[in-house]
Amino acid sequence: VLRLPPDPNMRTRDALRREARLQRQVSHPNLVGISSIVEDATLFALVSDFVDGTALRDVLADSDGMDPDEALPLVIQILDAVDRAHTLGLVHEALTPGEILLSEATDGIVARVTGFGLWRAAGGSVLSEQNARYMAPELFEPAPRIDARTDVFSLGCVIYEILAGRSAFDARPALGDDGGPAYEPLAALVPRCPLVIAAVVERALELDPA
């Protein structure tokens, strides 16, 4: 539920409606679906699927990292969900372990991603002390250019934490003394991590991929 400030031009409300309608078009088993929109003069709410589960953030808080064999199916589910949203033009912008819900099913653990694109549509900032370490560098610019690549960096951070049990960055992503990203390589922290996965994460976490 978002509590809206006075907006005489209705731009914020119109932006929220557009984002919410886009979300309602997305159907994917690993995305939290939106069933309806409820609003009045000061409130805007989305009625979403009920997920009986736990945030990935809470699971990782009591973990030293998942075994790669256990983590890979979850990573694939998360990537599939985000890719599906991107095909409809939705960008999350604030993808963190807190925006991924895990629930048990008969065939194993199911990951579901929630929270696409609404904070910026509401005129707020996706940046906070808690989630800055997951945010792509361009989000810290005065007028950021945002597209699907913005989520790729956040996905790299999330996958790193799933496997390593700790964040790649302690705060805002930054360069190290050697000009490279200031984080410990995943392959060094998790020797059992397949090299191809470590390479994909390293590519996603490049601060200047160009």
C-alpha positions as CSV (number, residue, x, y, z in Angstrom):
1,V,0.0,0.0,0.0
2,L,1.4,3.4,-1.0
3,R,0.2,6.6,0.7
4,L,0.2,9.3,-1.9
5,P,1.0,13.0,-1.4
6,P,-1.3,15.6,-2.9
7,D,-0.8,15.6,-6.7
8,P,-3.0,18.1,-8.4
9,N,-1.8,17.0,-11.9
10,M,-2.5,13.3,-11.1
11,R,0.9,12.4,-12.7
12,T,1.9,10.2,-9.8
13,R,-1.4,8.3,-9.8
14,D,-1.3,7.9,-13.6
15,A,2.2,6.6,-13.5
16,L,1.2,4.1,-10.8
17,R,-1.7,2.9,-12.8
18,R,0.4,2.3,-15.9
19,E,3.0,0.3,-13.9
20,A,0.2,-1.7,-12.1
21,R,-1.5,-2.5,-15.4
22,L,1.7,-3.7,-16.9
23,Q,2.2,-6.0,-13.8
24,R,-1.2,-7.4,-14.2
25,Q,-0.3,-8.5,-17.7
26,V,2.6,-10.6,-16.4
27,S,1.8,-14.2,-15.8
28,H,4.7,-16.4,-14.6
29,P,5.0,-19.0,-11.8
30,N,7.9,-17.2,-10.3
31,L,6.4,-13.7,-10.2
32,V,4.0,-12.5,-7.5
33,G,0.9,-11.7,-9.6
34,I,-1.4,-8.6,-9.2
35,S,-5.1,-9.3,-9.3
36,S,-6.6,-5.8,-8.8
37,I,-6.0,-2.2,-8.0
38,V,-7.6,-0.4,-5.1
39,E,-7.4,3.4,-4.6
40,D,-9.0,6.4,-3.0
41,A,-7.9,10.0,-2.6
42,T,-4.7,9.3,-0.7
43,L,-4.1,5.6,-1.0
44,F,-3.0,3.3,-3.8
45,A,-3.0,-0.4,-3.2
46,L,-2.3,-3.5,-5.3
47,V,-4.0,-6.7,-4.4
48,S,-1.4,-9.4,-5.0
49,D,-1.2,-13.2,-4.8
50,F,-0.7,-14.5,-1.2
51,V,2.6,-16.2,-0.8
52,D,2.9,-18.4,2.2
53,G,6.7,-18.3,2.6
54,T,9.8,-16.4,3.7
55,A,11.8,-13.6,2.2
56,L,15.1,-14.8,0.8
57,R,16.7,-12.1,2.9
58,D,15.7,-13.9,6.1
59,V,16.9,-17.2,4.9
60,L,20.3,-15.8,4.0
61,A,20.5,-14.0,7.4
62,D,21.0,-17.5,9.1
63,S,23.1,-19.0,6.4
64,D,26.7,-19.1,5.3
65,G,25.5,-19.4,1.7
66,M,23.6,-22.1,-0.1
67,D,25.2,-25.2,-1.6
68,P,25.6,-24.5,-5.4
69,D,23.5,-27.6,-6.2
70,E,20.7,-26.3,-4.0
71,A,21.0,-22.7,-5.2
72,L,21.0,-23.2,-8.9
73,P,17.3,-24.2,-9.3
74,L,16.4,-21.1,-7.3
75,V,18.7,-18.8,-9.4
76,I,17.1,-20.1,-12.6
77,Q,13.6,-19.4,-11.3
78,I,14.6,-15.9,-10.3
79,L,16.3,-15.2,-13.7
80,D,13.3,-16.6,-15.6
81,A,10.9,-14.4,-13.6
82,V,12.9,-11.2,-14.2
83,D,13.4,-12.0,-17.9
84,R,9.6,-12.4,-18.3
85,A,9.0,-9.0,-16.7
86,H,11.6,-7.4,-18.9
87,T,9.8,-8.7,-22.0
88,L,6.9,-6.5,-21.1
89,G,9.1,-3.5,-20.3
90,L,9.0,-3.8,-16.5
91,V,12.2,-2.9,-14.7
92,H,12.4,-3.7,-11.0
93,E,15.1,-1.1,-10.0
94,A,15.2,-2.3,-6.4
95,L,15.8,-6.0,-6.6
96,T,17.2,-7.3,-3.3
97,P,16.8,-10.6,-1.3
98,G,13.9,-8.9,0.4
99,E,12.0,-8.8,-2.8
100,I,12.2,-12.5,-3.4
101,L,9.9,-14.9,-1.5
102,L,10.6,-18.6,-1.0
103,S,7.8,-21.1,-0.4
104,E,7.6,-24.9,-0.3
105,A,6.0,-26.9,-2.9
106,T,5.6,-30.6,-3.6
107,D,8.5,-30.5,-6.1
108,G,10.8,-28.3,-4.0
109,I,11.4,-24.7,-3.1
110,V,9.7,-22.0,-5.3
111,A,11.1,-18.5,-5.7
112,R,8.8,-15.6,-6.5
113,V,9.8,-12.1,-7.2
114,T,7.7,-9.1,-6.2
115,G,7.8,-5.3,-6.3
116,F,8.5,-4.3,-9.9
117,G,8.8,-0.6,-10.6
118,L,6.3,1.0,-8.2
119,W,8.6,3.2,-6.0
120,R,9.8,5.4,-8.8
121,A,6.4,5.6,-10.3
122,A,5.2,6.9,-6.9
123,G,7.8,9.6,-7.0
124,G,10.0,8.0,-4.4
125,S,13.6,6.8,-4.4
126,V,14.6,3.2,-4.7
127,L,17.8,4.0,-2.8
128,S,18.2,3.5,0.9
129,E,20.9,2.6,3.3
130,Q,19.7,-1.0,3.3
131,N,19.5,-1.6,-0.4
132,A,22.2,0.7,-1.8
133,R,24.6,-2.3,-1.9
134,Y,22.4,-4.0,-4.5
135,M,21.8,-1.0,-6.7
136,A,23.4,-0.5,-10.1
137,P,25.9,2.4,-10.3
138,E,23.7,4.4,-12.7
139,L,20.9,4.7,-10.1
140,F,23.2,7.0,-8.1
141,E,23.4,9.5,-10.9
142,P,21.2,12.7,-10.8
143,A,19.2,11.6,-13.9
144,P,19.7,7.9,-14.3
145,R,19.1,6.1,-17.5
146,I,17.2,3.0,-16.5
147,D,16.5,-0.2,-18.5
148,A,16.7,-3.9,-18.1
149,R,20.5,-3.7,-17.6
150,T,19.8,-2.0,-14.3
151,D,18.4,-5.2,-12.9
152,V,21.3,-7.3,-14.2
153,F,23.7,-5.7,-11.7
154,S,21.2,-6.3,-8.8
155,L,20.8,-9.9,-9.9
156,G,24.5,-10.3,-9.8
157,C,24.5,-9.0,-6.2
158,V,21.6,-11.3,-5.2
159,I,23.2,-14.5,-6.8
160,Y,26.6,-13.6,-5.1
161,E,24.9,-13.4,-1.7
162,I,22.9,-16.6,-2.3
163,L,26.1,-18.5,-2.9
164,A,28.6,-16.7,-0.6
165,G,26.2,-16.0,2.3
166,R,27.3,-12.3,2.4
167,S,26.8,-9.2,0.2
168,A,29.3,-8.5,-2.5
169,F,29.4,-4.9,-1.3
170,D,29.1,-3.4,2.2
171,A,27.5,-0.2,1.0
172,R,27.3,1.6,-2.4
173,P,29.1,-0.4,-5.0
174,A,32.6,1.1,-5.6
175,L,35.9,0.5,-7.3
176,G,38.9,-1.0,-5.5
177,D,42.4,0.3,-5.5
178,D,43.2,-1.6,-8.6
179,G,40.2,0.0,-10.5
180,G,38.1,-3.2,-10.4
181,P,35.0,-3.8,-8.3
182,A,35.8,-3.8,-4.6
183,Y,34.5,-7.3,-3.7
184,E,36.0,-10.7,-3.2
185,P,35.7,-12.9,-6.2
186,L,32.9,-15.5,-5.8
187,A,35.2,-18.3,-7.0
188,A,37.6,-17.6,-4.1
189,L,34.8,-17.6,-1.5
190,V,32.9,-20.6,-2.9
191,P,35.3,-23.2,-4.4
192,R,32.4,-25.5,-5.3
193,C,30.7,-22.8,-7.4
194,P,30.8,-23.7,-11.1
195,L,33.3,-21.5,-12.9
196,V,30.6,-20.5,-15.4
197,I,28.3,-19.2,-12.7
198,A,31.2,-17.3,-11.1
199,A,32.0,-15.7,-14.5
200,V,28.4,-14.7,-15.1
201,V,28.2,-13.1,-11.7
202,E,31.5,-11.3,-12.2
203,R,30.2,-10.0,-15.6
204,A,27.0,-8.8,-14.0
205,L,28.9,-6.9,-11.3
206,E,31.1,-4.9,-13.6
207,L,30.6,-1.2,-12.6
208,D,31.3,-0.1,-16.2
209,P,30.5,-3.0,-18.4
210,A,31.0,-0.9,-21.6
